Amino acid sequence: MRILVTGASGLLGKSLCPLLDKEGWQYWACNSKIFDITNTKMVNEIMNKISLDFIIHLAGFTNIDQAEDNPEIAYNVNQLGTRNIAHIAKKHNIPILYVSTDNVFDGNSKTPYKTTDVTNPINVYGKSKLAGEKEIIKAVKKYYILRTSWLYGKGGYVDAMLTFSNFRKEISIVNDQIGTPTCADDVSEKIVELIKTKAPYGIYHVTSSGSASWADFTKKIFELKKKNVEVCSIDKSDFPRPARRPRYCVLDSSDALPDWESSLEKYLALKK
Ligand SMILES: NC(=O)c1ccc[n+]([C@@H]2O[C@H](COP(=O)([O-])OP(=O)(O)OC[C@H]3O[C@@H](n4cnc5c(N)ncnc54)[C@H](OP(=O)(O)O)[C@@H]3O)[C@@H](O)[C@H]2O)c1
């Protein structure tokens, strides 16, 4: 199995690549320096030279607030870049797996979003990722679009909170934005399973089960690690940011991953 992995240096890529090693699959791990997906000429040149069996497309412009301030860059990476990668899949007639986001929904639902629910992103990041989904669907039939949310892993939110706990005793976190914290390792395992089992193509929602606010999530991190940090709950409106966030972004996960609290406990058990 020869796989192109875009975004391999990111949070999810760092968790996924060791699993690909374990499977004994050959893969080409790329970041923006090795292979800029927005450089259509370069993508076309590479496309004609390599031989591939599968593409895992993780690369994305993921900073939600920066996307709001720089929509052209967000669309360039998330839409044009995805179109370029989808064309490689088309040219080689190979499957592509694209990781997308809960931000394709507006957050007005009161129940978990199903894969068939209408999308309606309210920020540039969500709009550009949805545009990426559409590029994939337009270009190829053999696709997996895997929407996930609130990923943590090496160097991500949970690790940052643990570092923070060494310096501060109090933190203010929003309590009116609800989603599902999800461990990048669980999503990586799911990606490998989809490929290995040749699961049916289509859209998948892959998150832990359950839901939480950012304040609940943060409290749980400190509780599990017995850190004496007080989490003060605040409203989103008390902490204005450039991009709007969907209020409720729980995905109806196609195949239940473990509940978010047990996954977090497992992740934290490996941390000092
Ligand atoms: N993190 C989350 O909570 C979350 C939730 C839902 C969905 N997702 C989606 O999951 C995917 C992976 O997320 P992540 O958190 O791992 O992202 P990340 O940590 O921000 O990493 C982004 C990756 O994309 C690469 N990249 C950015 N611009 C590129 C370009 N022009 N050409 C080639 N590569 C480029 C980066 O390479 P450099 O290192 O060279 O910059 C990096 O490897 C993204 O598509 C994201 O939209 C993430």
Ligand as a Chemical Component Dictionary entry (heavy atoms), coordinates in Angstrom:
data_LIG
# 
_chem_comp.id                   LIG 
_chem_comp.type                 NON-POLYMER 
_chem_comp.pdbx_formal_charge   0 
_chem_comp.three_letter_code    LIG 
# 
loop_
_chem_comp_atom.comp_id 
_chem_comp_atom.atom_id 
_chem_comp_atom.alt_atom_id 
_chem_comp_atom.type_symbol 
_chem_comp_atom.charge 
_chem_comp_atom.model_Cartn_x 
_chem_comp_atom.model_Cartn_y 
_chem_comp_atom.model_Cartn_z 
_chem_comp_atom.pdbx_ordinal 
LIG N1  N1  N 0  -7.815  19.962 15.190 1  
LIG C1  C1  C 0  -9.133  19.836 15.232 2  
LIG O1  O1  O 0  -9.777  20.033 16.285 3  
LIG C2  C2  C 0  -9.913  19.446 13.992 4  
LIG C3  C3  C 0  -11.292 19.209 14.102 5  
LIG C4  C4  C 0  -12.001 18.852 12.960 6  
LIG C5  C5  C 0  -11.359 18.708 11.752 7  
LIG N2  N2  N 1  -10.025 18.949 11.652 8  
LIG C6  C6  C 0  -9.388  18.799 10.338 9  
LIG O2  O2  O 0  -8.422  17.768 10.451 10 
LIG C7  C7  C 0  -7.303  18.049 9.606  11 
LIG C8  C8  C 0  -6.027  17.930 10.425 12 
LIG O3  O3  O 0  -6.118  18.869 11.483 13 
LIG P1  P1  P 0  -4.881  19.174 12.455 14 
LIG O4  O4  O 0  -5.438  19.683 13.720 15 
LIG O5  O5  O -1 -3.945  18.023 12.431 16 
LIG O6  O6  O 0  -4.220  20.415 11.686 17 
LIG P2  P2  P 0  -2.877  21.210 12.063 18 
LIG O7  O7  O 0  -2.267  20.678 13.302 19 
LIG O8  O8  O 0  -3.221  22.664 11.994 20 
LIG O9  O9  O 0  -1.904  20.853 10.848 21 
LIG C9  C9  C 0  -2.206  21.315 9.558  22 
LIG C10 C10 C 0  -1.371  20.546 8.569  23 
LIG O10 O10 O 0  -1.675  21.027 7.250  24 
LIG C11 C11 C 0  -0.447  21.357 6.606  25 
LIG N3  N3  N 0  -0.657  22.442 5.639  26 
LIG C12 C12 C 0  -1.163  23.675 5.872  27 
LIG N4  N4  N 0  -1.136  24.396 4.735  28 
LIG C13 C13 C 0  -0.619  23.603 3.765  29 
LIG C14 C14 C 0  -0.295  23.771 2.395  30 
LIG N5  N5  N 0  -0.550  24.932 1.746  31 
LIG N6  N6  N 0  0.247   22.733 1.713  32 
LIG C15 C15 C 0  0.510   21.561 2.340  33 
LIG N7  N7  N 0  0.258   21.324 3.643  34 
LIG C16 C16 C 0  -0.298  22.350 4.340  35 
LIG C17 C17 C 0  0.491   21.786 7.731  36 
LIG O11 O11 O 0  1.830   21.738 7.281  37 
LIG P3  P3  P 0  2.963   22.681 7.991  38 
LIG O12 O12 O 0  3.317   21.961 9.268  39 
LIG O13 O13 O 0  4.073   22.711 7.012  40 
LIG O14 O14 O 0  2.324   24.017 8.222  41 
LIG C18 C18 C 0  0.157   20.737 8.778  42 
LIG O15 O15 O 0  0.807   19.527 8.481  43 
LIG C19 C19 C 0  -7.528  19.446 9.023  44 
LIG O16 O16 O 0  -7.967  19.316 7.697  45 
LIG C20 C20 C 0  -8.647  20.039 9.886  46 
LIG O17 O17 O 0  -9.476  20.910 9.150  47 
LIG C21 C21 C 0  -9.272  19.303 12.758 48 
# 
loop_
_chem_comp_bond.comp_id 
_chem_comp_bond.atom_id_1 
_chem_comp_bond.atom_id_2 
_chem_comp_bond.value_order 
_chem_comp_bond.pdbx_ordinal 
LIG N1  C1  SING 1  
LIG C1  O1  DOUB 2  
LIG C1  C2  SING 3  
LIG C2  C3  SING 4  
LIG C2  C21 DOUB 5  
LIG C3  C4  DOUB 6  
LIG C4  C5  SING 7  
LIG C5  N2  DOUB 8  
LIG N2  C6  SING 9  
LIG N2  C21 SING 10 
LIG C6  O2  SING 11 
LIG C6  C20 SING 12 
LIG O2  C7  SING 13 
LIG C7  C8  SING 14 
LIG C7  C19 SING 15 
LIG C8  O3  SING 16 
LIG O3  P1  SING 17 
LIG P1  O4  DOUB 18 
LIG P1  O5  SING 19 
LIG P1  O6  SING 20 
LIG O6  P2  SING 21 
LIG P2  O7  DOUB 22 
LIG P2  O8  SING 23 
LIG P2  O9  SING 24 
LIG O9  C9  SING 25 
LIG C9  C10 SING 26 
LIG C10 O10 SING 27 
LIG C10 C18 SING 28 
LIG O10 C11 SING 29 
LIG C11 N3  SING 30 
LIG C11 C17 SING 31 
LIG N3  C12 SING 32 
LIG N3  C16 SING 33 
LIG C12 N4  DOUB 34 
LIG N4  C13 SING 35 
LIG C13 C14 SING 36 
LIG C13 C16 DOUB 37 
LIG C14 N5  SING 38 
LIG C14 N6  DOUB 39 
LIG N6  C15 SING 40 
LIG C15 N7  DOUB 41 
LIG N7  C16 SING 42 
LIG C17 O11 SING 43 
LIG C17 C18 SING 44 
LIG O11 P3  SING 45 
LIG P3  O12 DOUB 46 
LIG P3  O13 SING 47 
LIG P3  O14 SING 48 
LIG C18 O15 SING 49 
LIG C19 O16 SING 50 
LIG C19 C20 SING 51 
LIG C20 O17 SING 52 
# 
